[in-house]
């Protein structure tokens, strides 16, 4: 289309609209709609940041580091502690304000949150009679 024909077209549209040949309400109400649906997978994870050599919180409690917990589950999550079975018997783990005494079973659970959360909590351990006698120690977040 040339510049001249585009100008003529614009004048025609303006003239038709002004004359009432195309009702202005038809132009204003002409709309389209669509539905958008997204599926977000549930994701829960824990990142551990060690304190280094493990500083002492009290006489028999050692600070191990911090846990950054991230979970988008609407029902919340819990932490599962996994360690070598028949080790860590009598060790008390402190995660923020929660605590659990390990029984040597290889698994323990600590409350996380009742809904989606991002939080950082301290991880400390009260050492038992056998010390921290494991090579495997893992904390994971599990959606409820």
C-alpha positions, 0 to 999 in steps of 0.5 A, a space after each residue: 500500500 502506498 502512502 497516498 492509499 493508506 491516507 485515503 483508507 484512514 479517512 474512509 474508516 474515520 468517515 464510516 465511523 463518524 457517519 454511524 455505519 459502524 456502531 461505536 458500541 460494536 467496536 468497544 465490546 469486541 473482545 477476545 478471551 482465553 484461559 491459561 492453565 499452569 501446573 507447578 510441580 511440588 518442590 521441597 529441598 534443603 541446603 546445608 551450610 556448615 559452620 566450619 569446624 563446628 562451634 560449641 553452643 554449650 558444653 555438650 552441644 555443637 553447632 553444625 551449620 544452617 539449613 535453608 528449607 524451601 518448599 512450595 507444597 500447600 500442605 507443608 513439609 517435614 524434614 527427614 534425617 537419614 543416617 547410618 543405622 546403628 549409629 548416632 544412638 542418643 545424639 540429640 539434634 536441634 533444628 531451630 526450636 525443634 529437637 529429636 533424640 536419635 535412636 539408631 534406627 537410621 531415620 528421624 523426622 522433624 516438623 517443617 512447616 504447615 504450608 509453603 515456606 522458605 526458612 533458615 534454621 540452625 542445626 546443632 547436635 548434642 553429642 551422645 556417648 559414642 560421639 558423632 559416629 557416622 559417615 552418612 548424615 543427610 537431611 531432606 525435606 518431604 512434602 506432606 
